[in-house]
Amino acid sequence: MEKLIFDKSVHNRKGYSLPKSEVDININDIIDKKFLRKEELKFPEVSELDVMRHFIALSHLNHFIEKGFYPLGSCTMKYNPKLHESIVSSQLFSDIHPHQTLDTVQGILEIMYELQNDLTEISGMAQTTLQPVAGAHGEFTGLKIIKAYHKAKGNHHKNVIIFPDSAHGTNPASVTLAGMKVVEISSDEKGMVDLEALKKVVCENTAGFMLTNPNTLGLFETQIEEISKIIHSVDGLMYMDGANMNALLGLVKPGHIGFDVMHYNLHKTLSTPHGGGGPGSGAVSVREDLVKFLPYPLVDFNTAPLCKGDLGEDEDCAGYFFLNSDHKDTSIGKIHSFHGNFAINVRAWIYIKTLGGKGLREVSENAIINANYIRKKLENVYLVPHNHTYCMHEFVASGNRQKEKGIKTLDIAKRLLDKGVHAPTIYFPLIVPEAIMIEPTETESKQTLDDFINAMLEINEECNTNPDLVLNAPSNTPVKRVDDVKAVKDLNVRHIL
Ligand SMILES: *Cc1c(COP(=O)(O)O)cnc(C)c1O
């Protein structure tokens, strides 16, 4: 490992040279002593080049998509085109303010308007809000809309959301946060919703059903028609967790198969950077009669320019595109300041416009082909419990066979790090023991997929021939096994001098 920057420090080495000041000021003369630091800070004294090397070396200690394959199931770690970054960081986007008058940001509004429309089209629904800033935030928004729908009808008793045991952990959390109750039902042996279990729990109190499709096993839920009939028969609403839309673009419109509300994860499917808790976007689409509950404002378009007075005292000339808050009285309210994570939404808009409808469909087709290619190549060595059909954009294997030899899925995941691959999602979904959830995405070549397949096969060989190698992995990463429990309970991310 590179020497730490603190070890490279040499007294009086400078990383900069500034011209001599024209004014003679001593900091001690202008700032009261009580505000000044008493001790010198121990900064490393290094050159500019040392600083650059330090940060580049630090960045390499981590794993990122530009460094290597990242098949982290359910996270859609596809390559995000750098074109997006150069466009959103241009002054056109970075020098605007949400309080500008609308006539000065017509182009910006046009982008938001088009993105609303494009997401609405992809969803097969009636309208879309761009305000939510994460998948979970989208779930919360959608659930508040479901609640508002029942409240508007006077059905206050409808407060239960049903979901299968394969659901993402954010689903029950969002239901609870939205002030409703959760009822979990089991999946059948094929990994699909168990219809008999569903019929048993559906009742007058059912507010809706929440389903991830493809589900977290990477399988397309085939009984949606039956499920939505059951749920709609008690006036419940069908919510689709659309975090896995990478499998459905241009192939299936959720609004056409029985769903009433859905969220996207633009930071997965629509190729905006994510990870590390950074900004995301969880746009929500709804069917026609739910539009009035969406957060306000929505971006709208007038064929004739609106002028002074139409939008309140403050506006000059509002132009063709404007912010419509007509549904304010029925809306669930604002769920984020201004317009959500605007720059993330711009990246998604560029992605959609670059690919077009045909290109988006190819994204999903290739994501599905890549996942099935890996599944077929690994299925003889690693158990794939739900292997009765093709998978969609991801699949869930199990390390159960390797566990019989004393090697856990965690060990396999750690050994992958030695081979330059980010580990897949492990131990999720909970319904598969020793789960290994693999999502290659469409942006990887056959070569990369083959390298990964070989790495997985090699690890299985090592389980037989040299198990210590796997049990003690990783051996060539800067940090070896971490104490996960201590990291959570005793978090300290500072470098202490
Ligand atoms: C990622 C994901 C979420 C949550 O999205 P966040 O942006 O992390 O809040 C919800 N459901 C599923 C199925 C997901 O994969």
The ligand as an SDF file (V2000), in Angstrom:
LIG
                    3D

 15 15  0  0  0  0  0  0  0  0999 V2000
  -32.8980   -0.3700   -4.2990 C   0  0  0  0  0  0  0  0  0  0  0  0
  -34.2450   -0.8420   -4.0170 C   0  0  0  0  0  0  0  0  0  0  0  0
  -35.1290   -0.0820   -3.2220 C   0  0  0  0  0  0  0  0  0  0  0  0
  -34.7230    1.1650   -2.4750 C   0  0  0  0  0  0  0  0  0  0  0  0
  -34.1680    2.1940   -3.2260 O   0  0  0  0  0  0  0  0  0  0  0  0
  -33.3290    3.3560   -2.4930 P   0  0  0  0  0  0  0  0  0  0  0  0
  -33.0640    4.3600   -3.5550 O   0  0  0  0  0  0  0  0  0  0  0  0
  -32.0900    2.7070   -1.9650 O   0  0  0  0  0  0  0  0  0  0  0  0
  -34.1630    3.9140   -1.3920 O   0  0  0  0  0  0  0  0  0  0  0  0
  -36.4220   -0.5440   -3.0610 C   0  0  0  0  0  0  0  0  0  0  0  0
  -36.8320   -1.7030   -3.6110 N   0  0  0  0  0  0  0  0  0  0  0  0
  -36.0080   -2.4730   -4.3670 C   0  0  0  0  0  0  0  0  0  0  0  0
  -36.5240   -3.7520   -4.9700 C   0  0  0  0  0  0  0  0  0  0  0  0
  -34.6880   -2.0770   -4.5880 C   0  0  0  0  0  0  0  0  0  0  0  0
  -33.8700   -2.8430   -5.3150 O   0  0  0  0  0  0  0  0  0  0  0  0
  1  2  1  0
  2  3  1  0
  2 14  2  0
  3  4  1  0
  3 10  2  0
  4  5  1  0
  5  6  1  0
  6  7  2  0
  6  8  1  0
  6  9  1  0
 10 11  1  0
 11 12  2  0
 12 13  1  0
 12 14  1  0
 14 15  1  0
M  END
$$$$
